[in-house]
Amino acid sequence: MGDCHYLDGNVKAEKMFQMTTELVGLLGIDLKRLRLDWVSSAEGVRFAEIAREFTEQIKTLGPSQLKQAA
């Protein structure tokens, strides 16, 4: 962490992710619906794999209970 060439963007992103995680938890949404990964712009294959994995994870979880309750 801290090695982002955009200075402190990755640090800000992690703080925002932590706050989002807290909010999502308070709303009763499964935290498995959130994911933060560090991927370089040179890692297109890795980015695609992460996106595929996360998409499958979300499909496995099914519809959000929050949406159904609304």
N, CA and C of each residue as an Amber inpcrd file, in Angstrom:
protein
   210
   0.8430000  -1.1770000   0.0000000   0.0000000   0.0000000   0.0000000
   0.8840000   1.2340000   0.0000000   0.3730000   2.3220000  -0.5470000
   1.1420000   3.5350000  -0.6010000   2.0210000   3.6300000  -1.8330000
   2.0110000   2.5780000  -2.6780000   2.8680000   2.6070000  -3.8560000
   2.1250000   3.0310000  -5.1180000   0.9160000   3.5060000  -4.9760000
   0.1320000   3.9730000  -6.1110000   0.8070000   5.2000000  -6.7120000
   1.0200000   5.2070000  -8.0300000   1.6750000   6.3550000  -8.6350000
   0.7570000   7.5730000  -8.7140000  -0.4750000   7.4160000  -8.2920000
  -1.3850000   8.5570000  -8.1860000  -1.3770000   9.0950000  -6.7590000
  -0.2480000   8.9540000  -6.1100000   0.0340000   9.4510000  -4.7680000
  -0.7290000   8.6890000  -3.7060000  -1.8440000   9.2160000  -3.2370000
  -2.5090000   8.5820000  -2.0980000  -3.8950000   8.0450000  -2.4440000
  -4.1690000   7.8540000  -3.6990000  -5.4960000   7.3760000  -4.1070000
  -5.8460000   6.0200000  -3.5350000  -4.8520000   5.1240000  -3.4640000
  -5.1340000   3.8050000  -2.9190000  -5.4210000   3.8650000  -1.4160000
  -4.7720000   4.7790000  -0.7220000  -5.0270000   4.9390000   0.7130000
  -6.4500000   5.4770000   0.9280000  -6.8350000   6.4640000   0.1230000
  -8.1930000   7.0100000   0.2160000  -9.2300000   5.9430000  -0.1380000
  -8.9300000   5.1340000  -1.1440000  -9.8520000   4.0790000  -1.5520000
 -10.0490000   3.0740000  -0.4270000  -8.9790000   2.7150000   0.2600000
  -9.1090000   1.7600000   1.3540000  -9.9390000   2.3330000   2.4980000
  -9.7360000   3.5970000   2.8270000 -10.5340000   4.2320000   3.8760000
 -12.0140000   4.2690000   3.4820000 -12.2820000   4.6090000   2.2280000
 -13.6640000   4.6420000   1.7470000 -14.2720000   3.2390000   1.7730000
 -13.4860000   2.2500000   1.4100000 -13.9620000   0.8680000   1.4430000
 -14.2950000   0.4470000   2.8710000 -13.4760000   0.8290000   3.8250000
 -13.7400000   0.5000000   5.2250000 -15.0450000   1.1430000   5.7010000
 -15.2610000   2.4030000   5.3240000 -16.5030000   3.0800000   5.7120000
 -17.7050000   2.4210000   5.0290000 -17.5410000   2.0730000   3.7760000
 -18.6220000   1.4120000   3.0390000 -18.9490000   0.0660000   3.6670000
 -17.9200000  -0.6670000   4.0600000 -18.1180000  -1.9620000   4.7100000
 -18.9350000  -1.8060000   5.9880000 -18.6200000  -0.7890000   6.7660000
 -19.3760000  -0.5410000   7.9990000 -20.8380000  -0.2280000   7.6930000
 -21.0750000   0.6200000   6.7050000 -22.4360000   0.9870000   6.3360000
 -23.2110000  -0.2220000   5.8250000 -22.5970000  -0.9840000   4.9610000
 -23.2520000  -2.1700000   4.4030000 -23.5930000  -3.1540000   5.5300000
 -22.6770000  -3.3040000   6.4750000 -22.9420000  -4.1740000   7.6200000
 -24.1210000  -3.6810000   8.4470000 -24.2010000  -2.3800000   8.6700000
 -25.3140000  -1.8110000   9.4250000 -26.6440000  -2.0200000   8.7120000
 -26.6140000  -2.0270000   7.3940000 -27.8310000  -2.2360000   6.6080000
 -28.2270000  -3.6990000   6.5250000 -27.3620000  -4.5720000   7.0190000
 -27.6690000  -5.9990000   7.0110000 -27.3640000  -6.6830000   5.6930000
 -26.5630000  -6.0540000   4.8770000 -26.1860000  -6.6450000   3.5960000
 -24.9570000  -7.5270000   3.8200000 -24.9650000  -8.7020000   3.2060000
 -23.8600000  -9.6380000   3.3280000 -22.5680000  -8.9850000   2.8430000
 -21.5410000  -8.9940000   3.6720000 -20.2730000  -8.3570000   3.3280000
 -19.5560000  -9.0670000   2.1850000 -20.0170000 -10.2640000   1.8290000
 -19.4490000 -10.9580000   0.6780000 -19.8070000 -10.2530000  -0.6320000
 -20.7080000  -9.2720000  -0.5520000 -21.0930000  -8.5160000  -1.7420000
 -20.1410000  -7.3570000  -2.0230000 -19.1160000  -7.2130000  -1.1860000
 -18.0930000  -6.1720000  -1.3790000 -16.7390000  -6.8240000  -1.5690000
 -15.9190000  -6.1810000  -2.3570000 -14.5560000  -6.6900000  -2.5510000
 -13.6530000  -5.5380000  -2.9660000 -12.4710000  -5.5240000  -2.4110000
 -11.4610000  -4.5430000  -2.7790000 -10.1920000  -5.3050000  -3.1300000
  -9.6810000  -5.0750000  -4.3090000  -8.4330000  -5.6930000  -4.7570000
  -7.5390000  -4.6180000  -5.3520000  -6.2610000  -4.8070000  -5.2220000
  -5.2990000  -3.8970000  -5.8210000  -4.8140000  -4.5300000  -7.1150000
  -5.0860000  -3.8640000  -8.2220000  -4.7130000  -4.3850000  -9.5350000
  -4.0560000  -3.2640000 -10.3290000  -2.9030000  -3.5520000 -10.8650000
  -2.1920000  -2.5840000 -11.7030000  -2.8650000  -2.4950000 -13.0650000
  -2.7070000  -1.3680000 -13.7220000  -3.2560000  -1.2090000 -15.0660000
  -2.5850000  -2.1610000 -16.0510000  -1.4490000  -2.7070000 -15.6780000
  -0.7430000  -3.6640000 -16.5260000  -1.2120000  -5.1040000 -16.3010000
  -2.1720000  -5.3010000 -15.4040000  -2.6350000  -6.6440000 -15.0580000
  -4.0480000  -6.9150000 -15.5750000  -4.2240000  -6.7550000 -16.8690000
  -5.5460000  -6.9510000 -17.4600000  -6.1070000  -8.3390000 -17.2480000
  -5.2720000  -9.3550000 -17.3810000  -5.7230000 -10.7380000 -17.2050000
  -6.1600000 -10.9580000 -15.7580000  -5.3730000 -10.4470000 -14.8300000
  -5.7290000 -10.5940000 -13.4120000  -7.0300000  -9.8560000 -13.1010000
  -7.1940000  -8.6480000 -13.6520000  -8.4220000  -7.8870000 -13.4360000
  -9.6290000  -8.6740000 -13.9440000  -9.5080000  -9.2420000 -15.1340000
 -10.6190000 -10.0130000 -15.7040000 -10.9550000 -11.2150000 -14.8300000
  -9.9520000 -11.8840000 -14.2940000 -10.1900000 -13.0520000 -13.4390000
 -10.8820000 -12.6390000 -12.1400000 -10.4430000 -11.5480000 -11.5510000
 -11.0760000 -11.0490000 -10.3330000 -12.5390000 -10.7050000 -10.6080000
 -12.7940000 -10.0440000 -11.7350000 -14.1670000  -9.6830000 -12.1010000
 -15.0240000 -10.9290000 -12.2940000 -14.4740000 -11.9580000 -12.9510000
 -15.2200000 -13.2170000 -13.1420000 -15.5190000 -13.8800000 -11.8000000
 -14.5010000 -13.9680000 -10.9460000 -14.6830000 -14.5940000  -9.6290000
 -15.7500000 -13.8700000  -8.8120000 -15.6700000 -12.5530000  -8.7970000
 -16.6150000 -11.7820000  -7.9930000 -18.0310000 -11.8970000  -8.5600000
 -18.1430000 -11.8960000  -9.8770000 -19.4540000 -12.0600000 -10.5110000
 -20.0630000 -13.3980000 -10.1220000 -19.2830000 -14.4540000 -10.1540000
 -19.7840000 -15.7730000  -9.7540000 -20.1770000 -15.7930000  -8.2730000
 -19.3860000 -15.1320000  -7.4470000 -19.6980000 -15.0660000  -6.0160000
 -21.0430000 -14.3810000  -5.7960000 -21.2770000 -13.2810000  -6.4890000
 -22.5360000 -12.5520000  -6.3470000 -23.7010000 -13.3910000  -6.8640000
 -23.5120000 -14.0740000  -7.9910000 -24.5670000 -14.9490000  -8.5230000
 -24.9170000 -16.0380000  -7.5220000 -23.8970000 -16.5890000  -6.8660000
 -24.1100000 -17.6370000  -5.8610000 -24.9020000 -17.1070000  -4.6700000
 -24.6450000 -15.8720000  -4.2850000 -25.3640000 -15.2690000  -3.1560000
 -26.8300000 -15.0160000  -3.4950000 -27.1200000 -14.8260000  -4.7610000
 -28.5030000 -14.5540000  -5.1800000 -28.8860000 -13.1050000  -4.9310000
 -30.1780000 -12.8240000  -5.1040000 -30.6580000 -11.4420000  -4.9260000
 -30.4150000 -10.9230000  -3.5070000 -30.1730000  -9.6410000  -3.4210000
 -29.9810000  -8.9910000  -2.1330000 -31.2710000  -9.0150000  -1.3290000
 -31.1840000  -9.3620000  -0.0830000 -32.3570000  -9.3700000   0.7910000
 -32.8840000  -7.9570000   1.0070000 -32.0080000  -6.9850000   0.9690000
 -32.4210000  -5.5980000   1.1510000 -33.3650000  -5.1720000   0.0330000
 -33.0410000  -5.5320000  -1.1780000 -33.8740000  -5.1780000  -2.3150000
 -35.2470000  -5.8390000  -2.2120000 -35.2870000  -7.0800000  -1.7870000
 -36.5490000  -7.8070000  -1.6640000 -37.4320000  -7.2220000  -0.5590000
 -36.8090000  -6.6950000   0.4810000 -37.5770000  -6.1450000   1.5960000
 -38.1670000  -4.7990000   1.2660000 -37.6080000  -4.1050000   0.3000000
 -38.0630000  -2.7410000  -0.0250000 -39.3750000  -2.7200000  -0.7400000
